[in-house]
Amino acid sequence: MTTCILAIDQGTTSTRAIAFEVGDHGGLSPVAISQIELTQHFPQPGWVEHDAAEIWTAALQTGREVIQKAGGIGRFGAIGITNQRETSVLWDAATGEPLHRAIVWQDRRTADVSARLAAEGHEEWVQNATGLILDPYFSATKFAWLLD
């Protein structure tokens, strides 16, 4: 049987799965697709959240639909996943349940924390240690907010 690759694109507005058939010379041809829109939550101006359980359910559903449409799991040799950049979520280790909605990469709720850290002179250290600038786009301040 021909080998397929399952690609799951967990994006900002939807979850999409595509089955690509691997051709004789290594080329890829799409053979099945499934997509589910995600609910965006805006609890305050500048805040953007997703329901982490909805993301998980959508990934499972689109993946299963594509596998079925493409002829079954036996046709697949690999899975590739893309995700939402710096979207951050915490899960309960015991239950596997999300502890809060996922904070989406676009969210700006920690802009004041990033600005305060920069004003206190921490930006050079952060940049040297991580290669990143202090910005609420990145996950560190999101995780600090979630833990608080």
C-alpha positions in Angstrom: 0.0 0.0 0.0 1.1 3.6 -0.7 2.5 5.4 2.3 0.8 8.6 3.5 1.8 11.4 5.8 -0.7 12.9 8.2 -0.2 16.6 8.6 -2.0 18.3 11.5 -2.1 22.1 11.4 -3.2 23.4 14.7 -3.7 27.0 13.8 -5.1 30.1 15.5 -8.5 29.9 13.9 -8.9 26.3 13.0 -7.5 22.7 13.2 -6.8 21.1 9.9 -5.6 17.6 9.0 -4.4 16.6 5.6 -3.3 13.3 4.3 -0.5 13.5 1.7 0.3 10.5 -0.4 4.0 10.0 -1.1 4.7 9.6 -4.8 7.2 7.3 -6.5 9.7 10.1 -6.7 9.1 11.6 -3.3 6.5 14.2 -4.2 3.5 14.7 -2.1 -0.2 14.8 -3.2 -3.1 15.7 -0.9 -5.6 12.9 -0.8 -7.9 13.9 2.1 -8.6 16.9 4.3 -10.7 17.8 7.3 -11.0 21.2 9.1 -12.8 22.4 12.2 -13.0 26.1 13.2 -11.9 27.0 16.7 -13.8 29.3 19.1 -11.9 32.4 20.0 -12.5 33.9 23.4 -11.8 37.6 24.2 -12.5 38.0 28.0 -10.9 41.5 28.0 -9.5 43.9 25.4 -6.1 42.5 24.3 -6.8 39.1 25.7 -7.2 36.1 23.4 -7.9 32.5 24.6 -8.8 29.1 23.3 -10.4 26.2 25.0 -7.5 23.7 25.3 -10.0 20.7 25.4 -11.6 22.0 22.2 -8.2 22.1 20.5 -7.5 18.5 21.6 -10.9 17.3 20.4 -10.5 19.0 17.0 -7.1 17.5 16.5 -8.4 14.0 17.2 -11.5 14.4 15.1 -9.8 15.9 12.0 -7.0 13.3 12.3 -9.5 10.4 12.5 -11.6 11.8 9.6 -8.6 12.1 7.3 -7.2 8.7 8.2 -10.6 7.1 7.4 -11.0 9.1 4.1 -7.5 8.1 3.0 -8.1 4.4 3.5 -7.1 3.6 7.1 -4.2 3.9 9.5 -2.2 1.2 7.6 -1.5 3.7 4.8 0.3 6.1 7.1 4.0 6.1 7.8 4.4 9.5 9.6 2.7 12.4 11.3 3.8 16.0 11.2 2.3 18.7 13.5 2.4 22.5 13.3 1.2 24.6 16.2 0.2 28.1 17.2 3.6 29.6 17.9 3.7 30.7 21.5 0.2 29.7 22.6 0.5 28.5 26.2 -1.5 26.1 28.3 -1.1 24.3 31.6 -2.5 20.7 32.1 -3.2 18.9 35.4 -0.6 16.1 35.5 -3.0 13.8 37.4 -6.1 14.3 35.3 -4.9 15.5 32.0 -7.4 18.4 32.1 -6.4 21.9 31.2 -6.1 24.2 34.2 -7.2 27.3 32.3 -8.0 28.3 28.8 -4.9 28.4 26.5 -3.5 31.9 26.3 -3.0 32.5 22.5 0.2 33.9 21.0 -1.6 37.2 20.1 -2.6 37.8 23.8 -1.2 41.0 25.3 -2.2 40.6 29.0 1.4 40.5 30.2 2.6 43.6 28.3 3.0 45.4 31.6 5.2 42.6 33.0 7.4 42.6 29.9 7.8 46.3 30.1 8.6 46.2 33.8 11.2 43.6 33.4 12.8 45.6 30.6 12.7 48.8 32.7 14.4 46.9 35.5 17.3 46.0 33.1 16.6 42.3 32.6 16.2 42.5 28.8 19.9 42.0 28.0 20.1 39.0 30.3 17.0 37.4 28.8 18.3 38.1 25.2 21.7 36.6 26.0 20.1 33.5 27.7 17.4 32.8 25.2 18.0 34.9 22.0 14.6 36.4 22.6 13.4 39.9 23.5 11.1 40.6 26.4 7.7 40.6 24.8 4.3 39.2 25.8 4.2 37.2 22.5 6.6 34.7 24.2 5.4 32.1 26.6 7.4 32.9 29.8 5.2 35.7 31.0 2.1 33.8 30.0 3.2 30.9 32.1 4.0 33.2 35.0 0.5 34.7 34.7 -1.1 31.2 34.6 0.8 30.1 37.6 -0.1 33.2 39.6 
